[in-house]
Amino acid sequence: MPKRAEGGASSDSRYDAIVVGSGIGGLTCGAFLARAGLKVLVLETHAKIGGYAHSFKRRSFTFESAIHSVPMAGHGIVRHMLRLLGVDDTIETIELPEMYRVAAPGTELIMPSRDQEIIESLTRNFPSETADIDALLNDMRRFHEIIEKPVFDFEQRFVPEDVEFASKYHNRSYENYLDGFLRDPRLKFLFGGQWPYGGTSPESAPTLFFALMYMLHFLEGSHSLKGGFAMLAEALAAAITRRGGTVKTRSKVVELITGNGRVRAARCASGEEYTADLFVSNISPYIVHRELLPERDRSKLFLRRLSNLNPSVSSVSVYLGMKPGFEEIIPGNITFWFDHMDFSRIYRGILHNDKSEIDHLVLLRSGHFADHPTLTLMNFTRKDCSGNWKEDKQALADRLLAKMARLYPELPQYVELTVAGSPATFERYTANTDGALYGFENTKNMYGEAKIPVRTHLPNLYQAGHWGKPGGGVHNVMVNSYITYHMIRQDHLLGNASGVSYPRAARNAG
């Protein structure tokens, strides 16, 4: 485990780069900056690092707070980045037997783990749709070839995005994309039913995001981590501390101090100030641009962008400590249950805070700890669905448990422990505005230029993580933060008018 410091434990206040927030995005960017020879400081508000990639323990049960499945095959980009950082061998992946399954009254369909198994299953269950399935999968491969593969070559040639290709899909929904290939309603239900991975139903979800996400799992499989996804955060933190950097917990940044149009220092609630040449924000841009920056140095353009964007959905999550054996009742690791097949009606209900019915559940089964297995129930909601989540979360959690009991009557007898979380809980522990699970709302009309970019209006302040493109998910935030690192190299280490200077090691690093 990397050596870390709690707030107030270090008298060293001068760094080359400061990262605000220790989510996977901030840790990834900080690790690459440290690899480039910079002295890096990561400042984290809470006692644990990792953001949504942290676990918590209640009695003998260890729960994943949010992340349960990531494409992490050895030939994939996540493992590629970890190898570049020298920490790939410190984590152990567990491939899940399925990508996901979708269920509705009278219907349950399984998306197997990856490529050949998926093709065989789809053609067996939808024999009359074989040509359509082949056409869809072949087209989806283009997204991987054009968007994902170039990332492997960033160390030699950095080209962040094929703008011409991406522009073809601006304002095109995933539902519209699927309609161009598939006719069978059940097949559309199976492919569209993955939408909880991105938090937006298919009629408004961006094609680029969902087609690439599906193909990543198709080609790499779906994985959890032995010990939980907190192990990924620990590995990235180690990539910083082993190179002389520091990760400080309990160090809430309350102000970014500016001068001459640049950020000069970060001041913490403890009163400590840390100076640096570079600053990377891995926290909500609402906090950065509305609170941390002094009013004179706020950008009207960025504030206008923020006023036109909405945080994504959050959820009420019920974490259940289970007796072994319940896995026979919930056979899939990830199950998306819907009360009907009208995804758009379900999503409208979420946005309008309609909780008259529990019309969807996400069931996440974790097998990291076989003797003390867990099950998580999620129901998407917005923070403004309640003005008092401290009281209301349990009432909604009880309704989720009642729905679960109707769907799986034998399951309640396996429950040993119940812990409820709400949007307010997620906001409190991760500082994501409104407890947003995916950054900004992931819709077709804001996937492109409307999202907050990596570069800000201040030449030495950057933003990394799920509030930028491509959005939420471990793979996405790591790619976003790897791009952030390369943009910093492009802007500063390769020279421009910013005036930032770096150690010789940073100039010569690959």
N, C-alpha and C positions, 0 to 999 in steps of 0.2 A: 504494500500500500504506500502511495507517495506521501512524503512528509509534507504536511501542510501547517499553516499557522492560523490561529484565531485572531480576530481583531485586537489590536493593541500589542501583539507579540513581537513586532518587528520595528526597529528604529530606522531601517533603510527606506528612504522615501523617494529615491530617484530611480526611474526605470526607463527603458527604451519604449516599451509598449504596455498599456494598461487595458485590460479587458474587463468590462463591467458586466457581470453575470456569468455564472458557471454552468449554463446549459450546455448541451452537447455542441451546439454551434460555437459558443464562446471558447470552450475548451479545445475544439478542433482548430479554430483560427489561432488561438494562443499557442498551441503545440507547433503549428507550422512556423509561426514567427520565432518561436524559441529555436526550432531547428535551423532557421536562417541566421542564428547568432545573436538575436535580440534578447535582452534581459526583460522577461515578461512578468507582469503581476496580474493575477485574476482576483477580482474583488466580488465576493458573494454575500448577499444579505443574510442568508440562512445558515444553519449549522451543517447542512449537507450540501454537497455539490451535485450537479447533474440535472437540475430542473425537473422535467417530467421523467427523466431517466434515473430516478432514485427510488429506493424501496423503503418501506417502513415495517416495523415489527410490532405485533400485538400478541402478547403471551408467546406461544410457540410457533406462531404463524408469521411468515414474511410475505408481504404483499408488494407487487409491482404497482407503482402509483398510477401509471398510465400506459407505458409501452409494453406490448406483448409479442409483436411479430415484426421482423425486419429481414429484407433480403440480404444475406451476409455470406454467400458462397465464397469459396477461396478465390474464384476468378472474378469476383465482383468488385465494384469501385470502393465500397466501404472497407473491405479487407485490403484493397490496394493502398488506400490512404493510411491505414494502420501499419502496413509494411513500410511505407515511406517514413513513418514516424518511429519505426523500430519497436512497436508494441503489439504487433499482431499475435505474437506467441503468448501473450499474457491473458488472452480471453479464449474461451472454449464455447463454440456454438453448438446448438442442438437443433437439428432440422425437424420441423413439425410435419406430421403425416398429411396435412391438408393445408391449402392456402386459406380457405374459409368454407363455410357452408351457409346457405340461406334457407330460411323457413318462413312459411305462411300457412294459414289454415288449409290443410289438405295437400300441402306441398313441402318437400324438403329436398334440396339439391346440393350436391357437393362439388366444389372446385378442388381437385386433387393438388398435390404438392407442386409438381412442375412438369414442363414440356411434354415428353412422350406420354407420361401417365395422364396428363390433362387431355391430350389429343385423343388417346384411346377411349377415355371416359366420355368425352363429348360426342365422339362419333358413334359410340355404342348406345348412348342414351338419346341422341338426336340424329338417327341415321339419315333422315331426309334432309338434314341441314348441313351435311358434310362439306359441300362446296362453299356455303356461306361461312362456316367456321374456319375453313382453310384461308379464305380470302381475308377475313378479319384478322386472324393471327399473323398472316404474312404482312398485312398493312401495319399492324402494331409493331412488328419487328423494325420497321423504318424509324420509329420513334427512338428505339434503343440505338440503332446504328447512327442516327444523326445527332441525337441529344446526349446520349450517355457515353458512347465510345470515345469521342474526342477528349473527354475528361482524363482518360488514361494517359494522354500525351501532353498534359498541361505543363509538366516539368520541362519539356522541350519547346512546346509551342502553345501559348495560351490564347485560346479563342473562346470566350465565354458562352456564346450562343449563336446558332445559325438563325439570324433574324429573318431571313427570307422564308425559311421553313416554318418558323414559329408564327409568322404573320398569317399564314394560311389558316391557322386555327384560332386566331383571335376572335372572340365573340361567338365561337362555335361550341355548343354544349356537347357533353359526353353522350347524352340521350340522342341527339341528332346524329352524332358519329355512329353510334350503334345501329340506329335506324337505317343507315346507309348499307349495312351488311346483313342484319338479322331480321327474320320475319316471325319466328316462333316466339310468342309472348313469354313462355317459360324460359327460353334461352336468354331473352332480354332481361328477364328477372334475375337469372343467375349472374350475368355479366354486370348488370346495373346494381345488383345487391351489394357490391363491394363499397358502395358510397360512404358508409360510416368510416372507412379508412381516411377519407378526406373531409368528412363533416358536411358535405353538400350534396343534395340529391341530384340525379343525373340530368334533369331538365335545365339546371342552371350551373352545373359543374363544368370546369374547363376540360376539353378533350386532351390537351397536352398533359395535364397533370395525371389524369386517370389512365390514359392509354399507356403512358410510360410506367406508371406505378404497377399496373397489371403485368406488363412485360418484364419488369424487373423480377417480380415474384415467379413468373412463368419460367424465366431462364435460370434463376438462381435458387429458387425454393424460398420457403419462409422459415425463419429461424428465431429461436430465443437464445438466451445466454445462460450458461451454467453459473449459478449464483445471482442471476438477474441482471438487468441492464445497468444497474449501478456499477457493475464491473467494467462496462465501457467507459463510463465517466472516470473511474479510477485509472484506467489505462491511459486515457488522454491527459489526465492530470499528471500522471507519472512522466509522460513525454515532455511536460513543461518543467517539472521540478528536477528531473535528472539533468536538465541542461541549465540549471542555475536559476530557474524561475521560481515564483512563489504563488501559491493558491491560498488566499485568505478567506476563511469563512467568518460569519458574524461581522461583516464589514459592509454595511449599507452605505452606498453612495447617495448623498443628498444634494450634491451640487457639482457641476462641471465648471470649473473656473476658467474663464477665457481672457484673452488679451491679444490685441492686434489681429483680430479675426480668426483666431485659432484657439483650440482647447489647450490649456497650460497644465491643469491639475485636476485631480478628483478629490473632493473633500467628503469624508465619511461622517456618519452620525456621531462617531466617537470624537470628532474634532481633528483626527489625523488627515493630513493632506499628502498626496502622492503625485509627483510630477512625471511627465513623460513627453516624448516627441509624438507618439501615436496613441490614439484611443479607438477602441472597438467596443461598440455597444452590442450586447447580447440580451438586452432587456426590451420591454415594450417601448416602441417609438413614441407612444402617447406620453410616457413618463419622461423620456429624454427631451422631447421637443416642447412639452408643455410645462415641465417642472424643473429638470436638471439644468438646462441651459438658461443663462440669464436672459431676461426679456429682450435686451438690446441685441442679442446675438441669435435670436430665433428667426427662422425663415418663414415669411408669409406663404411661400409656395408649399413648404412642407406642412405647415399648419392647415393650409387649404386642402392638401391631399388627405391629411388625417381626418378632416371633417367630412370628406367624401367616402371614406372607407369605414367598414364596420368590423369589430372583432368577430371571430368565428364563434360557433356554438361552444358551449361548455357542457357539463353534464352533472346529473346526480349519479354518483357511483356508490354501489354497495359492495363492500369487500367482505367476503364470507370465508371464514376458516372452516374447512370441511373435514369430515371423517373419510379415511380412504375407502374406496368402493363407489363413490358417487360418479366416477368416470364412466361407468356403464350406463348411467342415465343421461349424462351429457357427453356423448362420444367425441364431439369435435372440440378442438382447442379454441376455435373462434367461430361463434355462431351469431349470425345476424337474423333476428326474428322480427317479422313485421306482421301486423294485424291484417294487412291486405297488401296488394301489389301496387297501389297508387303511391309511389314514392313522393311525388310532388305534393300530395295532400298531407302526407306525414311531415314533410319539411315545412310546409306553410304553417302547420300546427305548432311546430317548434318555434318558428319566428314570431308567431302571434301569441305565444305563451298559453296555448290551449292544452291544458292538462286534464280535460274532461275524461279522456281515455288514455290508457297506457297502450299506445299503438306500435311501439317498437322497443326492443331490448337488444343490447349487445352483451353476449355471454362470453367471458374470457376465462378459460381454464388454464391454470398454471401447474406444471408438474415439476418445477425446480426442486421442490422438497417433497419427496414421495410420502414421507411419514406424516407430513402436515400440509396437504394440498390445499389450494385455494381456488375460489371461483369469484369473479368480479361481474357484477351486473351494472350496465350503464344505460342511462336514458338521457338523450340529449335535451338540453334546455339552455335558456339564456339567464344571465345573472339577474336581469330585471324582472324575471318571472316571480321573484319574491323580494319583499323589502326587509325580510327578517329570516335569513337562511338558517340562523342558529336554531330557530324553532321549527321552521317549515321543512328542513331537509329530512328529518326523521319521518314526518308524515308521508312525504313522497317516497322515501325509502321503503316504508311499510307497504305502500301500494305496489312497488316493484316486486317486493317479496311475495305479495299476494298473487300477482300475475304469474310469477315464476312457479308458485305452488299449483296454479291452475294448469299451467303448461306441463309441468313435471310433478305430479302429485306425490311421488315417492321421495323427492329431493329434500324437503324440509327436515326429515329425520336425520340427515347427514350434517346439518348445519350446527357447528359448535360455537362460532363467534361471528358477530356482525358489527361492522364499522361503516358508518355512512360519511360520504363526502359530498360537497356541493360546489357550485361555481365560486362561492366565497372562500371555500377551503382551498381550491386550486389557486385563486388569486393570492391568498395569504401566503401560501408556501412557494409559489413560483413567481409572483409579481407580474404574471400575465394579466393585462387589463381585462376585467370582467371574467377572469378565469378561462380565457380563450384557450382551447385545446390545440388549435392549428394556426395561430397567428391571426391574420386577417381572414375574413370570410372568403372561402375558396370558390369564387364564381367566375364564369366565363368572361364577363365584361370587365374584370379587374385583374386578370391573370398577368397581363403584360405590363405596360408602362405605368399603369395606375398604382401598382404596389410600390412601397417604399424601396428605393434603390440602395445598393451597397454604399455608394458614395453619397455623402451629405453635402450641404452647402458650405461646410467648414473643411478645409483641405486636409486636416489630419484626424477627422472623425469619421468612422465607418460603422456600418450596421450589419451584423451577421445573425443568422438564425431563421426561425420559421416565420418571422414577419415579412421577410423578403421572398423573392422568387427562389425556388419553385413552391415553397410553402412548408407545411408540417410534415413530420416523419423524420426518423433518424437519418435515412439516406439523404433526404432533401436538405436537411440543415447542415449535414456534413459537406455536401457538395457546395451549398451556398457559402459556407465558411471557407472552403478551399478556394473558391472563386474570390472571396474577399481577400484572402492572403495574397493571391496572385495580382489582384488589383492594387494592393498596397505596394507590392514589389514593382509593379509597372509605374505607379505614381511617384514612389520615393526612392526605392533602391536602385532604379534605373535612371533616376534623375529627372527633375522637372523644376518648376519655379517655386516650389513650396518652401525651399530652404531647409528641409529636414536633413540632418546628417546622421550616419549610422556607423557602428564599429566596422572595421575592415572585414571581420568574419561575415557580417551580413552581406557585404557587397560581393564576396566571393562564394557564398553558399549556393548550392544548386537547388 
